[in-house]
Amino acid sequence: MIFDLEKDKSVNETYKLMAQTIIPRPIAWVVTEDEGIVNIAPFSYFIGLSSDPASVLISVGHKSDGTPKDTLVNIRKHQKCTICMVEESHLEKMHLSSKALDKEISEAEIFNIVTETLVDGYPPMIKGVPSSYFCELNQEIDLGGGSTIPLVLHVKQIFVDERVITDKERLSIAFKPVARIGKSYAFLSEDVDAPAIP
């Protein structure tokens, strides 16, 4: 079955197709701040782009009324964000933080998400996460229309909790991530060894 996206411009149908076939997608818990209000929002359109320069990409949509989401507004204004990796124990609060709230209301306060400042000049990170990226906006990508804005972010500092470092010499890291699969979440804590190459 072929879905012709040039003829069928339904954003909802396209989202359903992509969200259920590009799987699993890691979830970025993006923290921004404006006027002392901490905004926390999960994004599953998130990926690593490059290690040199260290860069990631998140795609930020708009609210139902057509205005930019708070994450996009705050990154445009302050040029910075903190990306926190989501672990199994954070699933409930991460899901709650996806609820649309007024800009003057902080998810940290409403959903009791504890944050801490580790790097001056950046939004706080969520306490207890296995890893956080402290990022600066590099560029927005113009996709030629639509309501989704991809943001390329340069990673300036990375925090890794020592509890998830399994080998300091080899810098091996292991934690229990949460991913998005279609409309559902998935735990990815089972490792599978790569088959031998003859």
C-alpha positions, 0 to 999 in steps of 0.5 A: 500500500502506497501513501502519496504524501504529495496528494494526501496532505493530511498532517494527522495521517502522515504523523500516524504513519511516521510515528508508528514506523520510525521506532523506537524513538528516544524521548528528550525531556527538554527544559527551558526557562523564562522569567523564572518559570521552568518549562518541562516538555517531552519530545519524541522527535529527537535524535543525535546528529553529530559528535563533531560538533556535538549536536542534536535535533528536536522538532517542536510543533505548535499549540492547538491554537497555532501559536508556538509551543513554550519550548520553541518560544523560550529557546528562540528567546534565550538560545539555550535548553537542557535535554534530560534523558528519560528513565523507566522510573520517570515515565509517569511524570514525563507523561504528565509533563506532556499536558498543555499548560499556560505559559505562566504555569511550571510543570515542575511545580504542578507535577512535583518534578524536582530540578537542580542547577548544575551548569550556570547559564543553562536551564536546570536539569531534572534531578535523578535523570541518568544524563543531561545535555546542556545545549545552545541553539545553532539553527532552525531548519525551514522545511518549507511550510507546516507547523513543525520547526526542527532545531539544531542544538549544539551540545556544550556540556554533558552530565552523566550520573556516576551510577549509570557508568559501568566502566569508567576506563571504557566510558561504558554507560547503561541505564533503562531508557524509555522510548516512544512506539506509535501511541505507546511507550516502550522500555528498552532495558534488554540488551541483545549482542550483535551477531558475529560477522564471518 
